[in-house]
Amino acid sequence: MRWKPKDSIAVVTGASSGIGHCLCELLLDRGATVVGVARRGERLADLAARTGTGRFISVVGDVTDAGVREQILAAAADVDDGRLDLLVNNAGIGAIGPFADADEARLRQIMEVNFFAPAELMRDAIPMLRRGRAPVICNISSVLGHRAVPDKSEYCASKFALHGLSDSIRAELARDSHHGNSIQVTLVSPSTTRSEFFDSLIGSDAAAKSKSIGSWPPEKVARATLAAIESRRSEVILSLAGKALVYADRISPPLMNSILARSN
């Protein structure tokens, strides 16, 4: 069974910019009701104005706050008697710089946003998703959740953790299939996305730059993400450069270790 956006109820975190903002636009254009979550409320106003029908519901706050997560699910539950069809964990932060030069606070902040917050939001949302129509949890990960690189250690660790949790939860929720409405867990792994992500790095030198090959605009990532959700894919790796990094590492990890060490 395919997931259909029309008349669906969706939650999207990190909705104020980049992939999350573009995905909200796509969902709204295709008839979904969207609960958009972000810390910057003014960025959500244009999404609310886009429909003018009340199909976009703003929740302003930090996803690491348990109270905010309660607000998110309460807003979704009010739409149609506690039903939820889609949860997109997209909010994320990063840092650039050697692990040895950073402190514990940088690691903890990144893990809180990129791993613990989506993990707890998934746990709390599962009962509502079980009432949904072909329900999907979509976790926006990264190719760096498949192959780690230097100077992004905390970010890589958070995405590896999200990848592993997604695989485990997918297998657990597949047990519901005999009820005819199992929740699919879709892991989307983009490479570099041209967005504001790198404008708000934490615990990083102001001159820090991301070293990557190739990039996609957020609109393209959002379209590919929605296609993966609609087909209820288990996993999708985006961009040729991202696939090259992941599959080259699978073929010869020692070779990739050497290449990445020299490039650094």
C-alpha positions in Angstrom: 0.0 0.0 0.0 1.3 3.4 -1.0 1.3 6.4 1.4 -0.9 9.2 0.0 -0.5 12.8 1.0 -4.1 13.9 0.3 -6.1 14.2 3.6 -3.1 12.9 5.6 -1.9 14.3 8.9 1.8 14.9 9.0 4.4 16.2 11.5 7.6 17.8 10.2 10.3 19.0 12.5 12.9 21.6 11.3 10.2 23.2 9.2 11.6 26.7 9.1 14.1 26.3 6.3 15.8 23.9 4.0 14.5 20.3 3.5 11.8 20.7 6.1 10.4 23.9 4.7 10.3 22.5 1.2 8.8 19.2 2.3 6.0 21.1 4.1 5.3 23.0 0.9 5.0 19.8 -1.1 2.7 18.1 1.5 0.5 21.2 1.7 0.3 21.5 -2.1 -0.9 17.8 -2.2 -3.6 18.2 0.3 -2.0 17.2 3.6 -2.6 18.8 7.0 0.9 19.6 8.4 2.1 20.3 11.9 5.3 22.2 11.3 7.8 22.6 14.1 10.7 25.0 14.4 12.3 27.4 16.9 11.8 30.4 14.6 8.1 31.1 14.6 8.3 33.9 12.0 9.7 31.4 9.5 6.5 29.3 9.8 4.2 32.2 9.1 4.5 32.0 5.3 3.6 28.3 5.4 0.5 29.1 7.3 -0.4 31.8 4.8 0.3 29.5 1.9 -2.9 27.5 2.4 -5.2 30.0 4.2 -7.4 27.0 5.2 -5.9 26.1 8.6 -4.1 23.0 7.1 -0.8 24.2 8.5 -0.4 24.2 12.2 2.7 25.9 13.7 4.4 24.6 16.9 7.2 27.0 17.9 9.8 25.4 20.2 12.9 23.2 20.6 12.4 19.5 19.9 14.8 18.6 22.7 12.1 19.9 25.2 9.7 17.1 26.2 7.0 19.7 26.7 7.3 20.9 23.1 7.1 17.3 21.9 3.9 16.9 23.8 2.5 20.1 22.1 3.5 18.7 18.7 1.6 15.4 19.2 -1.4 17.2 20.9 -1.7 19.5 17.9 -1.7 16.5 15.5 -4.1 14.6 17.7 -6.7 17.4 17.5 -6.9 17.2 13.7 -8.7 13.8 13.5 -9.3 11.9 16.7 -5.6 11.1 17.5 -4.7 9.8 14.0 -1.2 10.5 12.6 -0.1 9.3 9.2 3.5 10.7 8.9 6.2 11.8 11.2 9.3 13.4 9.6 12.3 13.8 11.9 14.2 16.5 10.0 15.5 18.9 12.6 19.3 18.7 13.0 22.5 20.6 13.9 26.2 20.0 13.2 29.7 21.1 13.9 33.0 21.1 12.1 36.4 20.6 13.8 38.6 17.9 15.4 37.0 15.9 18.1 40.0 16.3 20.4 39.8 20.1 20.2 36.1 20.2 21.2 34.3 19.7 24.5 31.6 17.5 26.0 29.0 20.1 25.5 29.3 20.0 21.7 28.8 16.3 21.6 25.9 16.3 24.0 24.0 19.1 22.1 24.3 17.4 18.8 23.2 14.1 20.2 20.2 15.7 21.9 19.0 17.3 18.7 19.9 14.7 16.1 19.3 11.5 18.1 17.5 11.7 21.5 14.8 14.2 20.4 13.7 12.2 17.3 14.0 8.9 19.3 11.6 10.1 22.0 9.3 11.8 19.4 9.0 8.4 17.6 8.3 6.5 20.8 5.5 8.9 21.8 4.1 9.1 18.3 3.8 5.3 17.7 0.4 4.9 19.3 -1.0 7.6 17.0 0.7 6.3 14.0 -0.9 2.9 14.6 -4.2 4.6 13.9 -2.9 6.2 10.7 -3.3 5.3 7.0 -0.3 3.4 5.7 1.7 5.3 8.4 5.4 6.2 7.9 8.1 7.5 10.1 10.7 9.2 8.0 14.1 10.0 9.5 16.3 12.4 7.7 19.8 11.0 8.2 22.9 11.5 6.1 25.4 9.6 4.0 27.6 10.3 7.0 25.4 7.9 8.9 26.9 5.2 6.7 30.5 6.4 6.3 32.1 8.7 8.9 34.6 11.4 7.8 37.1 13.5 9.7 36.2 16.8 11.5 32.4 15.9 11.8 32.7 13.2 14.4 29.8 14.2 16.6 27.5 14.7 13.6 28.5 11.3 12.2 28.0 9.6 15.5 24.5 11.1 15.8 23.5 9.9 12.3 25.0 6.5 12.8 22.9 6.2 16.0 19.7 7.3 14.1 20.5 4.8 11.3 20.8 2.0 13.8 17.7 2.9 15.7 15.7 3.2 12.5 16.7 -0.3 11.4 15.8 -1.7 14.8 12.5 0.0 15.1 11.6 -0.9 11.5 12.0 -4.6 12.4 10.0 -4.2 15.6 7.1 -2.5 13.9 7.0 -5.0 11.1 5.5 -7.3 13.7 2.3 -5.3 13.4 1.9 -6.3 9.8 -0.6 -9.1 10.7 -2.9 -6.3 11.8 -2.7 -4.9 8.2 -1.4 -1.4 9.2 2.2 -1.7 10.1 4.3 1.5 10.4 7.1 1.8 7.9 10.3 3.4 8.9 12.0 5.2 6.0 15.6 6.4 6.3 16.6 9.1 3.9 20.4 9.8 3.6 21.2 12.9 1.6 24.8 14.1 1.0 25.5 17.9 1.3 22.3 20.0 0.9 22.5 23.6 0.0 20.7 25.2 3.0 21.2 27.3 6.1 22.5 24.2 8.0 26.1 25.4 7.7 25.3 28.9 8.8 24.5 27.7 12.4 27.3 25.3 13.2 27.9 24.9 17.0 31.2 24.9 18.7 33.0 25.5 15.4 35.5 28.0 14.1 33.8 30.8 12.2 35.9 30.0 9.1 35.1 26.3 9.2 34.1 25.0 5.8 32.4 21.7 4.9 34.5 19.5 2.5 32.2 17.6 0.2 31.8 16.6 -3.4 28.5 17.7 -5.0 25.4 19.0 -3.4 21.6 19.1 -3.9 19.2 22.0 -3.4 16.7 21.4 -0.6 13.8 21.3 -3.1 15.3 18.3 -4.8 16.0 16.5 -1.5 12.4 17.2 -0.4 11.0 15.8 -3.7 13.1 12.6 -3.3 12.1 12.3 0.3 8.4 12.5 -0.5 8.8 9.9 -3.2 10.5 7.6 -0.7 7.7 8.2 1.8 5.0 7.6 -0.8 6.5 4.3 -1.9 7.2 3.4 1.8 10.8 2.6 1.0 13.0 1.3 3.9 16.1 3.3 2.9 17.3 5.6 0.2 20.7 7.2 -0.4 20.6 10.4 -2.4 23.1 11.8 -5.0 25.7 10.0 -7.0 28.5 11.4 -4.7 26.7 10.1 -1.7 26.3 6.7 -3.2 29.9 6.6 -4.3 31.1 7.4 -0.8 28.9 4.7 0.8 29.5 1.9 -1.7 33.2 2.5 -2.0 33.4 2.2 1.8 31.5 -1.1 1.7 33.9 -2.5 -0.9 37.1 -1.4 0.8 37.0 0.4 4.2 40.8 0.5 4.5 41.1 2.3 1.2 38.5 4.8 2.2 40.2 5.4 5.5 43.4 6.2 3.7 41.8 8.5 1.1 39.9 10.4 3.8 43.0 10.7 6.0 45.0 12.1 3.2 42.3 14.5 2.1 42.0 15.9 5.6 
